[in-house]
Amino acid sequence: MRDQDYRIEIFRYLKDRFGAELFLHPERQRIFSEYRFILDSLVESKDLVKTPNGAYNVSPQALNTLSQIAIEDRQHRDAISQQRKLNFLTAALILVTLVAALVGN
């Protein structure tokens, strides 16, 4: 991260994400509350730090969390790949067994 003091306010983030039209949306309060809840949960998990003026800073813990997510994602993809290979081998084994049974009769 280039700027160690980077911080984001919830209203600026939502404006950047959804555009200024969000402030006219009839459910804007619910949307603000949902995003505030998400950001506050990241504060609780120590991934963000809430400043006195209500902005949020990224904490060093966030890098560990992102690294852990990347590791888990790779392990998940590896498990899916291994499962597909096992499915292929099982289908091949069934096919070979059927052919052997038909030829043997």
C-alpha positions as MATLAB code, in Angstrom:
seq = 'MRDQDYRIEIFRYLKDRFGAELFLHPERQRIFSEYRFILDSLVESKDLVKTPNGAYNVSPQALNTLSQIAIEDRQHRDAISQQRKLNFLTAALILVTLVAALVGN';
ca = [
       0.000    0.000    0.000;
       1.506    3.300   -1.032;
      -0.266    5.590    1.423;
       0.050    4.337    4.993;
      -2.496    6.933    6.155;
      -5.170    5.983    3.618;
      -8.626    6.089    5.115;
     -12.118    5.881    3.755;
     -15.390    7.307    4.978;
     -18.490    5.203    4.454;
     -20.342    7.878    2.466;
     -17.409    8.418    0.097;
     -17.000    4.668   -0.392;
     -20.690    4.193   -1.188;
     -20.679    7.182   -3.549;
     -17.644    5.760   -5.373;
     -19.194    2.288   -5.504;
     -22.804    3.127   -6.429;
     -22.683    6.743   -7.632;
     -24.290    9.877   -6.259;
     -27.751    8.510   -7.138;
     -27.528    6.328   -4.046;
     -28.188    9.366   -1.872;
     -31.597    9.690   -3.568;
     -32.426    5.997   -3.309;
     -35.451    5.276   -1.073;
     -33.554    2.539    0.806;
     -30.326    4.501    1.256;
     -30.552    4.313    5.059;
     -30.773    0.506    4.976;
     -27.831    0.338    2.557;
     -25.748    2.670    4.748;
     -26.600    0.573    7.808;
     -25.619   -2.671    6.069;
     -22.257   -1.305    4.967;
     -21.602    0.272    8.344;
     -22.319   -3.124    9.938;
     -19.871   -4.817    7.557;
     -17.146   -2.241    8.198;
     -17.713   -2.387   11.955;
     -17.426   -6.191   11.846;
     -14.055   -5.749   10.125;
     -13.089   -3.424   12.980;
     -14.061   -6.160   15.452;
     -11.906   -8.691   13.594;
      -9.011   -6.193   13.688;
      -8.838   -5.902    9.876;
      -9.871   -2.242   10.012;
      -9.323    0.491   12.566;
     -12.036    3.079   13.103;
     -10.737    6.619   13.560;
     -12.335    9.130   15.937;
     -13.930   10.989   13.000;
     -15.664    7.771   11.818;
     -13.321    6.914    8.947;
     -11.741    3.488    8.567;
      -8.055    2.613    8.169;
      -6.657   -0.715    7.025;
      -4.729   -2.472    9.783;
      -1.694   -4.743    9.396;
      -3.940   -7.661   10.411;
      -5.821   -7.198    7.120;
      -2.760   -8.399    5.199;
      -2.715  -11.600    7.249;
      -6.418  -12.088    6.611;
      -6.008  -11.581    2.850;
      -3.092  -14.013    2.835;
      -5.159  -16.615    4.704;
      -8.057  -16.141    2.274;
      -5.696  -16.671   -0.674;
      -4.326  -19.866    0.899;
      -7.820  -21.216    1.587;
      -8.939  -20.331   -1.937;
      -5.980  -22.195   -3.446;
      -6.655  -25.227   -1.239;
     -10.314  -25.171   -2.288;
      -9.410  -25.040   -5.992;
      -6.903  -27.873   -5.503;
      -9.566  -29.981   -3.773;
     -12.020  -29.368   -6.619;
      -9.374  -30.349   -9.178;
      -8.558  -33.528   -7.279;
     -12.262  -34.400   -7.012;
     -12.716  -33.973  -10.774;
      -9.762  -36.280  -11.425;
     -11.238  -38.896   -9.077;
     -14.602  -38.626  -10.830;
     -12.921  -39.177  -14.209;
     -10.966  -42.176  -12.921;
     -14.105  -43.667  -11.388;
     -16.014  -43.281  -14.662;
     -13.089  -44.840  -16.566;
     -12.986  -47.766  -14.130;
     -16.721  -48.346  -14.547;
     -16.358  -48.250  -18.323;
     -13.434  -50.713  -18.311;
     -15.367  -53.035  -15.984;
     -18.415  -52.964  -18.254;
     -16.325  -53.673  -21.349;
     -14.548  -56.542  -19.557;
     -17.883  -57.998  -18.443;
     -19.313  -57.831  -21.972;
     -16.195  -59.315  -23.589;
     -15.958  -62.066  -20.975;
     -19.432  -63.408  -21.795;
];
